Amino acid sequence: QVQPVESGGGLVQAGGSLRLSCAASAGSFSGYIMGWFRQAPGKDREFVAGVSAGGGGTDYLDSVKGRFTISRDNAKNTVNLQMSSLRPEDTAVYYCAAGWTTRPWLVDTDSDAYSIWGQGTQVTVSS
């Protein structure tokens, strides 16, 4: 199975940009839906963005639509999250997650669909 490893977090001022990357070691990467979730202190984990196993479908949390873009490269076993126009409320630990699927065209926003999680990377947006 794949094992996601995140990178690219850090501190940025409001309005700035960051690119998160997730590298999946081994496994049949193209058989997994991939998603980014985040958890802020004192809050529940929430879905941020997801991409279908085939790469043709994406979905986003309403508050990040137009600001974040998820993409995947099945040849390189990577999924990226480009974040722009960052806001202080985007501050959280961001997790890359993978879920095996037999429906390569679907995106799932439910965390229960993702069985493999990375360790997370901190994103802090200062005002």
N, C-alpha and C positions, 0 to 999 in steps of 0.2 A: 504494500500500500504506500501511497505518497506520504511524505512528512513535510508540512509547510514550514518554512523559516522566513520570518519577516525581516525587513531592513528598511531604512530610510526615514525613520521617525526623527523628531528633534524639536527645537524651539524656533518659532517663527512669529513675526509680528502679524497682527490682523491685516488682512488684505494680501498677504503673501501666499506662496505656493510651496507645496511639498509633494514628493513622489514616493509612494510606498511601493516596495517590491516584495514579492513572495516567490521564493524558489522552492520547488517541490522535489525532494530527493527520491529517486527511484519510482517504481510503480507505473501504472498505466494512466498517466496524467489526463489524457484525452477522454477518459471515462468518468471524470469527476466534474461535478459542478463546483465552482469556486466562489467564495464570498468573502467580503470584508465586513466585520462587525466591530463595534466599539463599546467600551464601557467607561463611563466617567465616574469619579468618586461619588458614592452614595446613590448611584443610579443603576438601573437594570441594563444588561447588555442589549444592544439594538443592532439590527441589520442596517448596513450602510449601502452596500452595493454588491451585486452578484452578476455572474456571467455563466451562461450555459456551457455544458461540456464541449459542444461544438464551436462555441465562441460567437454564435450568431445572435444570441439573445442576452439582453442586459436588463437590470432593474435597479432602482435607486430609492433610497429614503427621500421623501419629498423635500426635506430641508437641504439636501445636497444636490438635487437636480439642477443641472446647468453650471454647477461648480466642480463636481467630481466626475471623473471618467475612469471606468474600469476597462481593462483590456487583458487579453491572455495570448500567449504564444505557445501553442502545444508542441512545437518543435524544440523549444527551449525549456519547457516545463516551468514557465513563469507566468505570474499574473501580477499586474500593476494597478495601482490606484493613483491617478493624477489628481491632486487636490489644489484648487485655486480659490482665490477670494476667501481665504480662511477666516473664520470668526472665532472669537474666544469660546463660544459654545461648542466648537468642534474639538476642544481639548478632551482627550481621552486616551486610553490604551486601545490601540487598533489591533485586531486579530485577523489573521488569514485562516480560512477554514475550507475544508474539502469534503465533499460528499459523493459517494459512488452513485451513479445513476444509469438507468437503462433507457432514459429519454433525453438524448443529447440536445434537444431543442429547448428544454425547459430551464427556467431560472427559479430558484426557491428562496423565499425570504425568511422561512422558518428555520431557526437555529437547529431544530431537531433533525433537519435534513442533512446536517453537516456532522460527521462523526469524527473528523480529524482536525485538530486545532493546533495552530502555532503558539509560541510563547507570548507573542504580543510585542508591540513596539509603541513607545510613548510619543504622542503628539501633543505639544503644548503651544497654544496660540495666545500671545500676549496682546493686551488692548493698548 
